[in-house]
Amino acid sequence: MELAPFGIQVVLVEPGAIKTRFDDTAQALARNILLNSASPYRSLYKHSNQFAARMRKDEPGPDMVSEVIERGIKAIRPKARYFAAVPFSSKLVIHVRDFVWGSVLKQMFKINPLEMLS
């Protein structure tokens, strides 16, 4: 919305759970907290690790992200946002959030997308 008046089209590529070394690093850094029974964060980290483990079991590799990027690059009329390995329920929440937030911004700053393109 902010760059449309300058003729700049923005395309987002948003990866979800992708098999990388990120989780290994996060788990290594969390190990001390999980081992410390007095840590107020122990329960939070334990639940976070369990959630991440469920997500990780079916993660695609980073090649999926590159395929999504390629799709966006080759598109004649690219979408504003491309998802890679994002579940439908999350996509739905993101679209609803964007619609609501976009509407708020348009009203707040008196933005008319049709005027911006002319």
C-alpha positions as CSV (number, residue, x, y, z in Angstrom):
1,M,0.0,0.0,0.0
2,E,2.8,2.4,1.0
3,L,4.8,1.9,-2.2
4,A,2.0,1.7,-4.8
5,P,2.1,5.4,-5.4
6,F,5.7,5.0,-6.6
7,G,4.9,2.2,-9.0
8,I,6.7,-0.4,-6.7
9,Q,5.0,-3.7,-6.3
10,V,5.9,-5.7,-3.2
11,V,5.7,-9.5,-3.0
12,L,6.2,-11.3,0.2
13,V,7.4,-14.9,0.5
14,E,6.5,-16.2,4.0
15,P,7.9,-19.6,4.9
16,G,6.2,-21.7,7.7
17,A,7.9,-24.7,9.2
18,I,10.8,-25.5,7.0
19,K,13.5,-28.1,7.8
20,T,16.6,-26.0,8.7
21,R,19.1,-25.9,11.5
22,F,17.1,-23.2,13.3
23,D,15.3,-25.6,15.6
24,D,18.6,-27.4,16.5
25,T,20.0,-24.0,17.5
26,A,16.9,-23.0,19.4
27,Q,16.8,-26.3,21.3
28,A,20.5,-26.0,22.2
29,L,20.0,-22.6,23.6
30,A,16.9,-23.7,25.5
31,R,18.6,-26.7,27.1
32,N,19.8,-24.8,30.2
33,I,16.4,-23.4,30.8
34,L,14.8,-26.9,30.4
35,L,17.3,-28.4,32.8
36,N,16.8,-25.7,35.4
37,S,13.8,-26.8,37.5
38,A,13.7,-23.4,39.2
39,S,13.4,-21.5,35.9
40,P,10.1,-19.6,35.5
41,Y,10.4,-20.3,31.7
42,R,10.8,-24.1,32.0
43,S,7.1,-24.9,31.4
44,L,6.8,-22.5,28.5
45,Y,9.9,-23.9,26.8
46,K,8.7,-27.5,27.4
47,H,5.4,-26.8,25.7
48,S,7.1,-24.8,23.0
49,N,9.4,-27.7,22.2
50,Q,6.5,-30.2,22.1
51,F,4.6,-27.9,19.7
52,A,7.7,-27.5,17.5
53,A,8.4,-31.2,17.5
54,R,4.8,-31.9,16.2
55,M,5.3,-29.3,13.5
56,R,8.8,-30.6,12.5
57,K,7.7,-34.2,11.8
58,D,6.4,-33.3,8.3
59,E,8.5,-30.3,7.4
60,P,9.6,-29.9,3.8
61,G,13.2,-28.7,3.1
62,P,14.3,-25.3,2.0
63,D,13.9,-26.2,-1.7
64,M,10.1,-25.7,-1.2
65,V,10.8,-22.0,-0.4
66,S,12.9,-21.6,-3.6
67,E,10.1,-23.2,-5.6
68,V,7.6,-20.7,-4.2
69,I,10.0,-17.8,-4.9
70,E,10.4,-19.0,-8.5
71,R,6.6,-19.2,-8.9
72,G,6.4,-15.6,-7.8
73,I,9.2,-14.4,-10.1
74,K,7.6,-16.2,-13.1
75,A,4.1,-15.0,-12.4
76,I,2.8,-12.4,-14.9
77,R,0.7,-10.9,-12.2
78,P,2.3,-11.9,-8.9
79,K,0.3,-12.2,-5.8
80,A,1.1,-9.9,-2.9
81,R,1.9,-12.8,-0.7
82,Y,3.2,-16.4,-1.2
83,F,3.3,-19.0,1.5
84,A,5.6,-21.9,1.8
85,A,4.6,-24.8,4.2
86,V,2.0,-22.7,6.0
87,P,-1.1,-24.6,7.0
88,F,-4.5,-23.5,5.7
89,S,-5.7,-22.4,9.1
90,S,-2.7,-20.1,9.5
91,K,-3.2,-18.7,6.0
92,L,-6.8,-18.0,6.9
93,V,-5.9,-16.1,10.1
94,I,-3.2,-14.1,8.2
95,H,-5.7,-13.1,5.4
96,V,-8.4,-12.0,7.9
97,R,-5.8,-10.1,9.9
98,D,-4.5,-8.4,6.8
99,F,-8.0,-7.5,5.6
100,V,-8.9,-6.0,8.9
101,W,-5.6,-4.1,9.4
102,G,-5.6,-2.9,5.7
103,S,-9.1,-1.6,6.2
104,V,-8.1,0.3,9.3
105,L,-5.0,1.8,7.6
106,K,-7.1,2.8,4.6
107,Q,-9.6,4.6,6.8
108,M,-7.1,6.1,9.2
109,F,-4.9,7.6,6.4
110,K,-7.6,8.2,3.9
111,I,-6.0,5.8,1.3
112,N,-7.9,5.0,-1.8
113,P,-6.1,2.3,-3.7
114,L,-7.7,3.3,-7.0
115,E,-6.4,6.9,-6.7
116,M,-2.9,5.6,-5.9
117,L,-2.7,3.8,-9.2
118,S,-3.7,6.7,-11.4
